[in-house]
């Protein structure tokens, strides 16, 4: 079976001279949950953004489902983009508008410019928006302003917005880096669910190896814009870890999932209760 | 105290070395400023020898003896619009209309003058530079000068006032609007682009919601400024109540002038209050 996504000799050099991505070649199969790891500045974000050309690659090719993304122009590129959902570290919602209209904006790739301005969203789109918000558990927040939601909830709106595209692939650029551990797991679980239930391929960059091990079916490590490791999560041992993160690095565990009861210190328990509270009540 | 640092081979902090009262850098800045002021005074040479305190006192008194005849039509040819209050209303609307025209031009241009919208392609980047240059040039010509020139080009009267005021404000509003666009959070643009939306849809969905409030705020700020400015335009051929003020002073009718000045003060104060109320509610 041909891979869903082929990346060939991808290079991104920024005008400042930084080689963010330096000759990356990857084949990603349909249904994989790929976790990208690596230090800050190792090229994870640039690689992800080269896939849907939010960042223009300097050279190399990206082929999505047989279509050359790097050669696609105008309408063709936009048709490819709408099949690739994306969520972001800073959620990137339009903060002043409602959760519902943020979610509906996921349908823009399917609408004409004229309809964007002149007509109200269709019944089908609104029904789909509520369905997707329901899937991530925040249908009751549909009419709230996006910036009134907690970080975890905003990221879930981001997922709902991406699901509106009916994507075949989901790119996630450090989706939990600005969230606390408990909320991180809840967001990662929604990504896991759309990966397993809908068969949407996920490519997700993460900072914590523990999250990568828990959710990834495949881990790709970047170092200086090159692939430093590509394999199963369990294959990353102490030696490989030091190769990826440098000699001085020590692995930090992100907190356990909520469903697994673990003895916690008083402050941890307090923080977790606070995090739960913020996530469920605001 | 300085020995603590020198003994350890550390640089001595500036704060320890300088006495703020005798520091020559500060003293020379203050001395320089005084020197410039003194030289300026010698060049300008304000001549108060022709001032007549007795006459001045009399004029000030007359300014408060309001001539209310300007509040009613004086003959069968005059209408409400020839009275002081009619001219005041017309002057306020002169400022509003001029602001309206400048919004219509500045609003679309502001997108062309925003770096974050136009970057990415050499042609659009060149348009950005040209548009911002136009804004700067237009803005740098003072309103009164623009109105004087308009008076020559299209004739003295309200038309010159409206066109001149609008022209200047295209530069001011264009710059303010463009900077509002440049100040938006780029995250939503990226996210909306990633959904497969085209450039226009991205602007419509991700940019416009972010700039509505700053735009309204800047517009009210300029509307306020323009209504304040409008009464003076009559002095340079721009129409409005300024003409009546100018004529009253030329005719030594200080009672009328005083009443007009009072009406302008009330208008400006009301405008100030209204605009600050609206702007505060927006932030």
Interface residues (C-beta under 8 A of the other chain):
Chain A: X52 X54 X78 X79 X80 X81 X82 X83 X84 X85 X86 X88 X90 X91 X92 X93 X94 X95 X96 X97 X105 X106 X107 X108 X109 X110 X111 X113 X116 X117 X158 X161 X162 X164 X165 X171
Chain B: X185 X187 X188 X190 X191 X192 X193 X194 X195 X196 X197 X198 X200 X201 X204 X205 X206 X209 X210 X212 X213
